Every structure is written in C-alpha cells, then in structure tokens.
Amino acid sequence: MSAGHIIVPLRPGSDGDATHRPTSQTYTQVDPPTLYLEKIGLQWMKSRKEALPGLTYALERLPAGYTMWQRPRVKDPSHVDKYLYGHPNRIYFDSPNRFFPHFKFLMENGGNAIGCPCTVCNAKGGAIPPLRPAYGSNQRNGVSGAATPKVRASSHKGRPKLVTPGMDTSRNDEEGTPDVYRNLIDKLQRLGNVDETITEPMSLDWRAEQEILPRTLKELKENPQWLPRRGDIVLYVRELPPGVEICRITKFNEFKLVDVKSRTYVGHPLWEAGLIGQTPTETTDIDDLVEETKKEKNVSYSGVRVEPIPSPNSADKSLSKRYRYIPVHYTRPFVFWKDFLGSLPEESWHPTIKNALAVMSSFSLMGKHRFRGTWPEAQIYSHGIYIGSETLVVGDTVRLIPKSGISSCTDILTITSIRLKFTNLDVANSNDYDEGRPYNSSVHIFGKAYTSDAHRSSKEWRSFDHPVPNIIRKSDPWCHPLHPPSKEMQVPFSRILGRLFESDAMTLWFPPPSADVTIPPNLSQGLAGLQEARAYSRGNDRRITESFGATWFWGDSRAEALDLRTVNGLEISKFDSERDPKEWRKQIKAAEKMSDQVQTQIQTRKEEVVRGGFVHKGLRGFAA
C-alpha cells in the first residue's frame, strides 16, 4: 500500500446475489473493480466525516455477491460502459453514484436492504428513477423485493399517439433505432388490445430484410425439405475421389467410402461440420443427394457454400474463413451425426464436430412480422426459427421428440405458426436493458399434428377429409390425425427433433437391408444423437454454463446463436466496421423527402447489407 492510500474495511452483511450476471457475451468482468472501490470508499469516508485531505481511499472489496462488468459501446467501441451486478432485484447499477446510497444503507443496517431509499430498490416495474442531486433522508422509503408493483392496462387519456411503434423514439434500442417491440408492448398497455403488422421504417436492416424475405420464403416453400438451407449446419466432406461414394455398410451399420467400379472400401469419410451460407442456383434433384450428376454450371453455382463452425467458447473465428464450395452429395444433415460418426473414435473427429455439438442448444427467431395481444399477454409471430442445426419455417413438417417415458418418435407436425409468447406483462420488469430479456416469455410451435400410432388417433377424426402433409404420400397408411381438422396442436420449440425428410431421401441416406423391402419411415432416426448433442451443448457452451439455471442460449440472430463474426466473408452485426445506424437513419429520413440522390445511397447500402447472405443487425440475422 502506497503512502497516503487508505484501505477502508467493510462492515458485516450484504444482500448481494452472486448469480446476477450479464447474459450477453459482450461483457467482461472487471477484477479488481477499482472504479467502484475508490469512488465508494471516498464517498463513504466523506459521509462519515472521516476523510482527511491529501489521502486517497478505497474499499477493501465489494460487498459479497456484487461484481463489476464492462462492455464496449455499440456506436463507439472505443468507449467502455461499466456496470455493477448483484442486486437481488436483478437490476444493475450503472454508476458508483447510483450504488452509493444502497451501499451506505447496507453498511448501516447489517446488510439488510429493507427500506433502502436507493433508486434501484425503488424501481417501479423495473424502471429506474433518475438520480437525485444528492443522497438524503428526505427520499421516499420503499420496500425492496422480487415482486414489482403491478401495472394495469389503463384507458388512454388525452390525444392518442399518431406515430407508429416503428417510428416512436420514446423507446430506442442500444443503437438509437426505435425499439418497436418495447413500443408495441407499451401500446398494448395503453389500449388493452393490439393486432398489427410489425414495421421498422427507421431500420435499414429491416428494410433490407423485407427485400430478401419474400423471395427466400418462396424458395423454401418450393424446395424439398431434404435440400440444405442457408443457416443449416451440416456434416460434409471436403473431397471425394472420382468414382467414390459414401455408402452405408448395413452389416456393420457404418458408413465408408466405396469405389463404385471395383466395389472396394477405400476408407472412412473425413467429416467436418459447417454452416450453409449459399445454396444451389441450378436445379437440384433427388439423385444429387448421394452421387455426382452432370451439371451445366460449376460447383459454385450448382453446389453449396459451407463454412466450418468455430468454437462458441473462443474468440478465434478464423475457421469460418476456410469455406468451400462442394456438391450437395458431399453433405448430410447434422441431426444424423451420431449415425455417420458412430463407428469412428472420438479422438479422430475433426474439431468442428464438437464446435457444432456445442451450439445444438441454441436457437433464434427469424422474420418477426406480427404482434397480437390482449393485456397482459401478447404474441409475436415469426416466419421461421433456427433450432440447433436446422432452419425451420411455417409450412415445414417436423418430427416431434416423444414425451418423457416414451422411447421412440411417433408424431409429426406441419407448422402453421411460430410464436414468441409474453405472459404476466403486468408484473414484469419493464426495463429492457438490465437483463437482456424481460417478461415471462416462451416460444411455441403451432400446427397440424399426425401420428403413426393409430391407437392415439380417433375414428371420428379420420372420418373427416383430413388433409395429409404434402411431404407424406396419401397412399401411406401410417399417417393418422391427432386432433379434429378444426384444431391445432402447440408444442414448445424444444420438442422439435428436426425436419421430416422425404422418404426417398431417407432411403438414399439410410438404405434398407433389401431393395425389395418397403418399411415405414423411421421417425426416430437421429433422436439419440440429438439428445446427446443438446446435453453436450448444455454442458460445454459457456454462454449456457455460466448463466445460472439456463438450458438454452437464445440468440437475437442466427449469427449470435452460433457466435459468428463473419458469414459469406462479410462482417456481421457489431463486427461490421462500416456499420453506422445513425447515418442510416439520417438517410432514411432524407429519403422520405424523395431525394433521388439519397435514395440511390440507401439502395447501394441495402445491396451491401444483403449480399453477404445474413442481414447485419442482431435482431435480424436472417440467412437469405
């Protein structure tokens, strides 16, 4: 300890919650928390009238359970914002000045915060009052605790807002763009009922997405479900010698490389795991799944672009740059990883395999387009969702993981809607920027359900002209409805096993013992591997393991869910050095005045945003 520097000991007691930490990977812990130790130490000594001139003071440590974190500011990464976490209400302190009244109260009351007058203990519904000029006894005393005051939907008084939620700047995100989702919830609280399309005219990301989305959804609707999609994680091999194919050796239930002419084994496939960034522009048919067919264009047009998956636990993302264009038959759905790798020793796996396994308990929504609600509940409808390795959209038919106690899959679901559901908004934290995701929220998949178990269906349901999913042949006898045609089933997103691939594709990937044998589809194919992958992810993705009680990582985008920095060779989101939302908003406002010059500038930037395949902004992250 240097001369003139005094270490101030703490008094016993603390209300700190050590599990309260940032959930975003952009934060890093500051240890020692010098800023708070020095400022709080000096303020406390002054408040006790024990501070002496010429001396400096610092606390010996923070109260138990409190930690300091920092993150670079989005609009100016050279500036770092610092926060103190640990308050039992799970709201951070944004400055030593805001923390000091709480600290002083703890020190004077043995660590008991009941009656603390600080602004965080007195936050109403999570909204923190502004700091008063000085800490004093005339502040209102309130009772702190986990419960927040109830906010009731009130009748709107005065002139209603004429500005749309997408233009309302009363709530902005961290980049200064109107926070349409928060504004819609506020509108729901005012009016009681809201049902409207989500628009974000002040976001260039959203405008660019609107140009990509319709075309992409149309392609996905027209393409077979076996075709790799942008945003999918796949198994792939970089090279296959001429005349060599990946074949299933039924006798040993393993996959080997086979020279087709000599009918001899030439080794095992060298599997890697990668992200599909671009899909074929040339027509692809079922034969392309397992063999090389004649194409008019080279592989960069007739094949797929795949980028190796980097580790979500490392800042080194250089693997993404080792992309390759390969034919479709070099790939396999990653959901079947255990089937294709089962016979290979783990030490021989390529590093990208475990990198991909580590993100299998991640998900993100795609194309949020409608907000519906009756206070205090609301739903946001999305066009699609990324779950683990797969891209799913409305209209897909998916397999469902069986409920606990049932070992095999029997049910499928044709998706009719994907919804993010908010509940208990009247008792929820209304501060969107303290913990990342406020409110009680959950993601559910709605659709028409069918089963291969006839005993779980009803003769009455089957008596109707019940439509059969397009992916199922009407002649297949195994598909039985699980509910009347007028009803739907809803399941949590975690029950989705993956897309139901066409029977022809499954036969090519997993040929039966005899070509003359016709067997019903194995809906459980890949189930054991998926469950093992999700368990591995929950135990190895630090974004999950370091978040108390978490079992999934919810990314604002596909790129964030996979912890990527680049896609298709372009920087994305906050890693884009040319990203300037403030300038974009200026151009958008000017464009509204029909300036031809500015319109041209915006169109140019749109093309730059979309050409990489993933829209840049975090909330978007749509693979197109």
C-alpha positions in Angstrom: 0.0 0.0 0.0 1.4 3.3 -1.0 1.8 6.2 1.4 -1.4 8.3 1.6 -3.6 5.5 0.4 -6.1 4.0 2.9 -7.9 0.7 2.6 -11.4 1.0 4.1 -12.7 -2.2 5.7 -16.4 -3.2 5.2 -18.9 -3.7 7.9 -20.6 -7.2 8.1 -23.6 -8.0 5.9 -24.6 -7.9 2.2 -27.7 -8.5 0.1 -25.7 -9.4 -3.0 -26.8 -12.1 -5.4 -23.8 -13.8 -6.9 -26.0 -15.4 -9.7 -26.9 -12.0 -11.1 -24.5 -11.6 -14.0 -24.8 -10.3 -17.6 -26.2 -12.9 -20.1 -24.6 -11.4 -23.2 -21.1 -12.5 -24.3 -20.2 -8.8 -25.0 -19.5 -8.3 -21.3 -16.2 -9.0 -19.5 -15.7 -8.9 -15.7 -13.5 -6.2 -14.2 -11.4 -7.5 -11.4 -10.3 -5.7 -9.3 -13.3 -3.3 -9.6 -11.1 -0.3 -8.9 -13.6 2.3 -10.1 -16.2 1.3 -7.5 -13.7 0.6 -4.8 -12.1 4.0 -5.0 -15.2 6.1 -5.5 -17.4 4.3 -3.0 -14.5 4.3 -0.4 -14.1 8.1 -0.7 -17.8 8.8 -0.6 -18.3 6.6 2.4 -15.4 8.2 4.3 -16.8 11.7 3.5 -20.3 10.7 4.6 -18.8 9.6 7.9 -16.8 12.9 8.1 -13.6 10.8 8.5 -11.9 11.8 5.2 -8.7 13.7 5.6 -7.1 16.0 3.0 -4.2 14.6 1.0 -5.3 11.0 1.4 -7.0 8.6 -1.0 -9.4 5.9 0.0 -10.5 2.5 -1.4 -12.8 -0.2 -0.1 -11.1 -3.5 0.8 -13.6 -5.2 -1.6 -17.1 -5.0 -2.8 -19.9 -6.4 -0.6 -20.3 -10.2 -1.1 -22.3 -11.1 -4.3 -21.5 -7.9 -6.2 -19.3 -7.9 -9.3 -18.3 -5.3 -11.9 -18.6 -5.8 -15.6 -17.9 -3.8 -18.8 -18.8 -3.8 -22.5 -17.8 -1.6 -25.5 -20.5 0.9 -26.5 -22.1 -0.2 -29.8 -21.9 3.2 -31.5 -18.4 3.9 -30.2 -16.4 0.7 -29.3 -13.5 2.8 -28.0 -15.8 3.8 -25.1 -16.5 1.2 -22.5 -19.5 1.3 -20.2 -19.2 -0.2 -16.7 -21.9 -1.8 -14.6 -22.3 -3.3 -11.1 -24.2 -6.6 -10.9 -25.5 -8.4 -7.8 -28.7 -6.5 -6.7 -31.3 -9.0 -5.5 -33.9 -7.4 -7.8 -31.5 -8.4 -10.7 -31.1 -4.8 -11.9 -27.6 -3.5 -12.4 -26.2 -0.2 -11.1 -24.9 2.0 -13.9 -22.5 4.2 -11.8 -20.9 4.4 -8.4 -23.1 7.4 -7.6 -26.2 5.3 -8.0 -24.7 2.4 -6.0 -23.5 4.5 -3.0 -26.9 5.1 -1.3 -27.6 1.3 -1.5 -24.0 0.6 -0.2 -24.4 3.1 2.7 -27.7 1.6 3.7 -26.3 -1.9 3.7 -23.4 -0.9 5.9 -25.7 0.9 8.4 -28.2 -2.0 8.6 -26.1 -5.1 8.8 -26.6 -5.9 5.1 -30.4 -5.7 5.3 -31.9 -3.7 2.4 -35.5 -3.4 3.6 -36.3 0.3 3.5 -33.4 1.2 1.3 -34.0 4.5 -0.4 -31.8 3.9 -3.5 -33.2 4.3 -7.0 -32.7 0.6 -7.8 -34.6 -0.7 -4.8 -37.4 1.8 -5.6 -37.6 0.9 -9.3 -41.2 0.7 -10.4 -41.7 -2.3 -12.6 -38.0 -2.3 -13.3 -38.0 1.4 -14.5 -35.2 3.1 -12.5 -35.9 6.7 -11.4 -33.3 9.3 -12.2 -30.6 10.0 -9.7 -31.4 12.9 -7.3 -28.7 15.6 -7.0 -27.6 14.2 -3.6 -28.4 11.3 -1.3 -30.6 12.5 1.6 -33.1 11.3 4.2 -36.0 13.1 2.5 -36.1 10.4 -0.2 -39.2 8.1 -0.2 -38.6 4.9 1.7 -39.9 1.8 -0.1 -39.8 -1.9 0.5 -37.4 -3.8 -1.9 -38.1 -7.4 -3.0 -38.5 -9.6 -6.0 -42.1 -8.6 -6.6 -42.7 -5.4 -8.5 -45.7 -3.1 -8.4 -48.5 -4.2 -10.7 -49.1 -2.1 -13.8 -52.6 -2.2 -15.0 -53.8 -1.5 -18.5 -55.4 1.9 -18.4 -57.7 3.7 -20.6 -55.8 6.2 -22.8 -56.1 9.8 -21.7 -55.6 12.8 -23.9 -54.7 12.8 -27.6 -53.5 9.3 -28.8 -50.1 8.8 -30.3 -50.2 9.3 -34.0 -46.7 7.9 -34.6 -46.4 4.2 -35.3 -44.4 2.0 -32.9 -41.7 1.7 -35.6 -41.2 5.5 -35.6 -41.8 6.2 -31.9 -38.4 7.3 -30.5 -39.6 7.3 -26.8 -38.1 3.8 -26.6 -34.9 3.2 -28.5 -32.5 0.2 -28.7 -28.8 0.5 -27.9 -28.1 1.8 -31.4 -30.7 4.5 -31.2 -33.2 2.9 -33.5 -36.9 2.9 -32.3 -37.5 -0.3 -30.2 -40.6 -1.5 -32.0 -41.2 -4.4 -29.7 -41.0 -2.4 -26.5 -43.1 0.3 -28.1 -45.7 -2.3 -29.1 -45.9 -3.6 -25.5 -46.3 0.0 -24.2 -49.1 0.5 -26.8 -50.8 -2.7 -25.6 -50.7 -1.5 -22.1 -52.3 1.8 -23.1 -55.0 0.3 -25.4 -55.6 -3.1 -23.9 -55.7 -4.8 -27.3 -53.3 -4.6 -30.3 -53.2 -6.6 -33.5 -50.8 -5.1 -36.2 -48.0 -5.8 -38.6 -44.5 -5.1 -37.3 -42.8 -2.5 -39.3 -39.5 -0.7 -38.6 -39.2 2.0 -41.2 -36.2 3.6 -39.4 -34.1 0.5 -39.6 -32.2 -0.1 -42.7 -31.7 -3.7 -41.6 -35.4 -4.3 -41.5 -35.9 -2.6 -44.9 -33.2 -4.8 -46.4 -34.8 -7.9 -44.8 -38.1 -7.1 -46.5 -36.4 -7.4 -49.9 -34.8 -10.7 -49.0 -37.6 -12.4 -47.0 -40.4 -13.0 -49.6 -38.0 -14.5 -52.1 -36.4 -16.7 -49.5 -39.7 -18.0 -48.1 -41.0 -18.7 -51.6 -37.8 -20.8 -52.3 -38.2 -22.7 -49.1 -41.8 -23.5 -49.8 -41.0 -24.7 -53.3 -37.8 -26.7 -52.4 -37.9 -30.2 -50.9 -37.1 -30.5 -47.2 -34.0 -32.6 -47.9 -32.2 -29.8 -49.7 -29.7 -28.0 -47.4 -30.9 -24.5 -46.4 -29.0 -21.3 -45.7 -28.4 -21.3 -42.0 -28.3 -25.1 -41.7 -25.4 -26.8 -40.0 -24.4 -29.9 -42.0 -21.9 -32.7 -41.9 -19.7 -32.5 -45.0 -16.5 -33.8 -46.6 -14.1 -31.5 -48.4 -13.0 -34.0 -51.1 -14.3 -37.2 -52.7 -12.1 -39.0 -55.2 -13.7 -39.6 -58.7 -15.9 -42.6 -58.7 -16.1 -42.8 -54.9 -19.3 -42.5 -52.9 -20.3 -42.5 -49.3 -22.1 -45.8 -48.7 -23.8 -47.5 -45.7 -22.4 -50.9 -44.8 -25.6 -52.4 -43.5 -23.8 -55.5 -42.0 -21.7 -53.3 -39.7 -24.1 -50.3 -39.6 -21.4 -47.9 -40.5 -20.5 -45.6 -43.4 -17.5 -45.9 -45.6 -16.0 -44.6 -48.9 -16.7 -47.1 -51.7 -15.1 -47.2 -55.1 -18.2 -47.8 -57.2 -16.4 -49.7 -60.1 -14.3 -52.0 -58.0 -16.8 -52.3 -55.2 -14.0 -51.9 -52.7 -13.7 -49.9 -49.5 -11.3 -47.0 -49.6 -11.6 -45.6 -46.1 -13.9 -43.6 -43.9 -15.3 -40.1 -44.8 -13.4 -37.3 -43.1 -16.4 -35.5 -41.7 -16.5 -31.8 -40.8 -19.3 -29.6 -39.5 -20.1 -26.4 -41.4 -22.7 -23.7 -41.9 -24.5 -23.4 -45.2 -24.0 -19.9 -46.5 -25.2 -20.3 -50.1 -27.4 -22.9 -51.8 -27.5 -24.1 -55.4 -28.8 -21.8 -58.0 -29.0 -24.6 -60.5 -31.9 -27.1 -60.3 -31.2 -30.0 -57.9 -33.0 -33.4 -57.9 -33.1 -36.3 -55.6 -30.1 -38.1 -57.3 -27.8 -35.3 -56.2 -28.1 -36.4 -52.6 -25.7 -39.4 -52.9 -23.9 -39.2 -56.3 -22.4 -36.7 -58.7 -24.7 -35.8 -61.6 -24.0 -33.8 -64.7 -24.4 -30.0 -64.1 -24.3 -27.1 -66.6 -22.5 -24.8 -64.2 -19.5 -25.1 -61.9 -19.8 -26.1 -58.2 -20.0 -22.5 -57.0 -23.5 -22.3 -58.7 -24.6 -26.0 -58.6 -23.3 -26.8 -55.1 -23.4 -25.2 -51.7 -21.0 -22.9 -49.9 -20.1 -24.3 -46.5 -18.1 -22.6 -43.7 -16.5 -24.6 -40.9 -18.2 -23.9 -37.5 -15.8 -22.2 -35.0 -16.0 -22.7 -31.2 -18.5 -20.6 -29.4 -16.1 -20.5 -26.4 -13.2 -18.9 -28.3 -12.6 -15.5 -29.8 -10.7 -17.1 -32.6 -13.2 -17.4 -35.5 -10.6 -18.0 -38.3 -12.2 -21.4 -39.1 -15.1 -19.5 -40.8 -12.7 -18.3 -43.5 -11.9 -21.9 -44.6 -15.1 -22.0 -46.7 -15.5 -24.4 -49.6 -18.0 -24.9 -52.5 -19.0 -28.5 -52.6 -21.6 -30.7 -54.4 -24.8 -31.4 -52.4 -23.9 -35.1 -52.1 -20.8 -34.2 -50.1 -23.2 -33.2 -47.3 -25.5 -34.9 -44.7 -27.9 -33.4 -42.2 -26.1 -32.8 -38.9 -29.0 -34.2 -36.9 -27.7 -37.6 -38.1 -24.2 -37.0 -36.8 -24.2 -40.0 -34.5 -25.3 -42.3 -37.3 -22.5 -41.2 -39.6 -19.8 -40.8 -37.0 -20.8 -43.6 -34.6 -18.1 -46.1 -35.7 -15.3 -43.6 -35.6 -13.2 -43.0 -32.4 -13.9 -39.6 -30.9 -10.2 -38.6 -31.0 -10.3 -38.9 -34.8 -13.2 -36.3 -35.1 -12.5 -33.0 -36.8 -12.6 -30.1 -34.2 -15.6 -28.6 -36.0 -17.8 -31.6 -34.9 -17.6 -30.7 -31.2 -17.9 -27.0 -32.1 -21.2 -27.8 -33.8 -22.3 -30.0 -30.9 -21.6 -27.1 -28.5 -24.3 -24.9 -30.2 -27.0 -27.5 -30.5 -28.9 -26.0 -27.5 -29.1 -22.6 -29.2 -32.0 -21.0 -31.1 -33.1 -17.8 -32.6 -36.2 -16.5 -34.3 -36.4 -15.3 -37.9 -38.7 -12.7 -39.6 -40.9 -11.4 -36.8 -43.9 -9.9 -38.6 -47.0 -9.6 -36.5 -47.8 -8.5 -32.9 -51.1 -9.6 -31.3 -52.1 -9.2 -27.7 -54.7 -8.6 -25.0 -53.2 -7.1 -21.9 -51.3 -8.5 -20.0 -50.4 -11.2 -22.7 -49.0 -10.9 -26.2 -47.6 -12.9 -29.0 -45.1 -12.1 -31.8 -45.5 -14.2 -34.9 -42.3 -15.2 -36.8 -41.8 -16.7 -40.3 -39.1 -19.1 -39.1 -36.9 -20.3 -36.3 -33.4 -21.8 -36.1 -33.1 -24.6 -33.6 -29.7 -26.2 -33.2 -28.6 -27.3 -36.6 -31.7 -26.7 -38.6 -33.7 -23.9 -40.3 -37.5 -24.2 -39.9 -40.2 -22.1 -41.4 -44.0 -22.0 -41.4 -45.2 -24.8 -43.8 -42.5 -27.3 -42.8 -43.4 -30.7 -41.5 -41.2 -31.6 -38.5 -40.7 -34.6 -36.2 -41.6 -34.3 -32.5 -39.5 -35.6 -29.7 -41.5 -38.1 -27.7 -42.7 -37.2 -24.2 -40.8 -38.5 -21.2 -41.1 -42.2 -20.8 -41.6 -42.9 -24.5 -38.5 -44.2 -26.3 -39.5 -43.7 -30.0 -40.9 -41.0 -32.1 -44.4 -41.4 -33.5 -45.6 -37.8 -34.1 -45.1 -35.2 -36.7 -46.3 -31.6 -37.0 -47.0 -29.4 -40.0 -46.1 -25.9 -38.8 -48.8 -23.2 -39.2 -47.3 -20.6 -36.9 -44.3 -19.8 -34.8 -45.0 -17.6 -31.8 -43.0 -15.8 -29.1 -45.4 -15.6 -26.2 -45.3 -12.9 -23.5 -47.3 -13.5 -20.3 -47.7 -11.6 -17.0 -46.7 -8.4 -18.5 -48.5 -6.5 -15.7 -46.0 -7.8 -13.1 -42.9 -7.9 -15.3 -39.8 -5.8 -15.3 -40.3 -3.0 -17.9 -36.6 -2.1 -18.1 -35.5 -3.8 -21.3 -31.8 -3.0 -20.8 -31.0 -4.6 -17.4 -31.1 -8.3 -18.1 -31.4 -8.6 -21.9 -34.8 -10.4 -22.0 -37.6 -9.0 -19.7 -41.0 -10.6 -19.1 -42.1 -14.2 -18.9 -41.5 -15.4 -22.5 -41.6 -18.7 -24.3 -41.5 -19.9 -27.9 -44.2 -22.3 -29.1 -44.8 -24.0 -32.4 -48.4 -24.4 -33.6 -49.6 -26.8 -36.3 -51.5 -29.8 -37.6 -50.3 -33.0 -35.9 -50.3 -36.6 -37.1 -49.1 -39.9 -35.6 -48.0 -43.3 -36.7 -49.8 -44.8 -33.7 -53.3 -45.4 -34.8 -54.4 -46.1 -31.2 -53.8 -42.4 -30.4 -56.0 -41.2 -33.2 -59.8 -41.3 -33.4 -62.1 -42.8 -35.9 -64.1 -39.6 -35.8 -61.1 -37.5 -36.8 -60.2 -39.9 -39.5 -63.8 -39.8 -40.9 -63.2 -36.2 -41.9 -61.5 -35.3 -45.1 -58.3 -34.7 -43.1 -55.6 -33.1 -45.3 -52.3 -35.0 -45.3 -49.0 -33.1 -45.3 -47.6 -32.7 -48.9 -44.4 -34.5 -47.8 -46.4 -37.6 -47.0 -47.8 -39.7 -49.8 -51.6 -40.1 -49.4 -51.2 -43.8 -50.0 -49.0 -44.1 -46.9 -51.2 -45.9 -44.3 -49.3 -44.8 -41.2 -50.3 -41.1 -41.0 -53.2 -40.6 -38.6 -54.6 -37.2 -37.3 -54.0 -36.3 -33.7 -56.9 -33.9 -33.5 -60.0 -32.7 -35.4 -59.3 -30.7 -38.6 -60.5 -27.5 -37.0 -58.0 -27.7 -34.2 -54.2 -27.2 -33.8 -51.5 -28.6 -31.5 -49.0 -26.4 -29.8 -45.6 -27.6 -28.5 -42.6 -25.9 -27.0 -39.8 -25.4 -29.5 -37.6 -27.8 -27.6 -39.8 -30.7 -28.7 -38.8 -30.3 -32.3 -36.5 -33.1 -33.4 -36.0 -31.7 -36.9 -37.4 -31.6 -40.4 -39.2 -34.7 -41.7 -37.2 -35.5 -44.7 -38.8 -37.1 -47.8 -38.9 -40.9 -47.7 -36.9 -41.1 -51.0 -34.1 -39.0 -49.4 -34.1 -41.1 -46.2 -33.9 -44.3 -48.3 -30.8 -42.9 -50.1 -29.1 -41.8 -46.9 -30.1 -45.0 -45.0 -30.8 -47.8 -47.5 -32.8 -50.7 -46.1 -31.2 -54.2 -46.0 -33.1 -55.2 -49.2 -34.3 -53.0 -52.0 -37.4 -55.2 -52.2 -38.4 -54.4 -48.6 -40.8 -51.5 -48.0 -40.7 -50.3 -44.4 -42.5 -47.3 -42.8 -40.3 -44.3 -42.1 -38.1 -44.4 -39.0 -39.2 -41.2 -37.3 -36.7 -41.8 -34.5 -33.7 -41.6 -36.8 -31.3 -39.2 -35.2 -33.2 -38.9 -31.9 -30.5 -40.4 -29.7 -27.9 -38.2 -31.4 -29.9 -35.0 -30.9 -30.5 -35.7 -27.2 -26.8 -36.4 -26.8 -25.9 -33.2 -28.7 -28.2 -31.0 -26.7 -26.8 -32.5 -23.4 -23.2 -31.8 -24.7 -24.2 -28.2 -25.6 -25.7 -27.6 -22.2 -22.5 -28.8 -20.5 -19.9 -27.2 -22.9 -21.3 -23.9 -24.2 -20.1 -21.3 -21.7 -22.9 -19.0 -22.7 -25.2 -21.6 -21.1 -23.0 -23.0 -18.3 -22.1 -19.5 -17.0 -25.8 -18.4 -16.9 -27.4 -19.6 -13.8 -30.2 -22.1 -14.4 -30.0 -21.9 -18.2 -30.5 -24.8 -20.5 -30.6 -23.0 -23.9 -28.9 -20.0 -25.4 -31.3 -17.6 -27.1 -29.6 -15.6 -29.8 -31.1 -12.4 -31.3 -29.9 -13.8 -34.6 -28.6 -16.9 -36.2 -25.1 -15.4 -36.2 -25.3 -14.6 -32.5 -26.7 -18.1 -31.7 -23.7 -19.7 -33.4 -21.3 -16.9 -32.1 -20.1 -16.0 -35.6 -18.2 -12.9 -36.7 -18.4 -13.3 -40.4 -20.8 -15.1 -42.8 -20.0 -15.4 -46.6 -16.9 -13.5 -46.0 -18.6 -10.4 -44.6 -18.5 -9.0 -41.1 -21.9 -9.1 -39.4 -23.7 -7.1 -36.8 -21.5 -5.3 -34.3 -18.4 -6.7 -36.0 -19.2 -4.7 -39.2 -16.6 -1.8 -39.2 -18.7 0.1 -41.7 -21.9 -0.1 -39.6 -23.4 3.3 -38.9 -27.1 3.1 -37.9 -27.2 6.8 -37.0 -26.1 7.8 -40.5 -28.6 5.2 -42.0 -31.4 6.9 -40.1 -30.4 10.2 -41.5 -30.5 8.8 -45.0 -33.9 7.2 -44.4 -35.4 10.5 -43.1 -34.0 12.3 -46.1 -35.3 9.5 -48.4 -38.8 10.2 -47.1 -38.5 13.5 -48.8 -38.0 11.7 -52.1 -34.4 12.8 -52.7 -33.2 10.8 -55.7 -29.6 11.1 -54.6 -30.2 9.7 -51.1 -32.5 7.0 -52.5 -29.5 5.8 -54.5 -27.3 5.9 -51.5 -29.7 3.8 -49.5 -30.2 1.3 -52.3 -26.4 0.9 -52.5 -26.1 0.3 -48.8 -29.0 -2.2 -48.9 -27.2 -4.2 -51.5 -24.1 -4.2 -49.3 -26.2 -5.4 -46.4 -27.9 -8.3 -48.2 -25.1 -9.5 -50.4 -23.5 -11.4 -47.6 -26.5 -13.6 -47.1 -27.2 -12.6 -43.5 -28.8 -9.3 -42.7 -26.4 -7.5 -40.3 -28.4 -6.2 -37.3 -28.6 -8.6 -34.3 -32.4 -8.9 -34.2 -32.4 -9.9 -37.9 -29.7 -12.4 -38.5 -31.8 -13.9 -41.3 -30.0 -16.3 -43.6 -31.0 -15.4 -47.1 
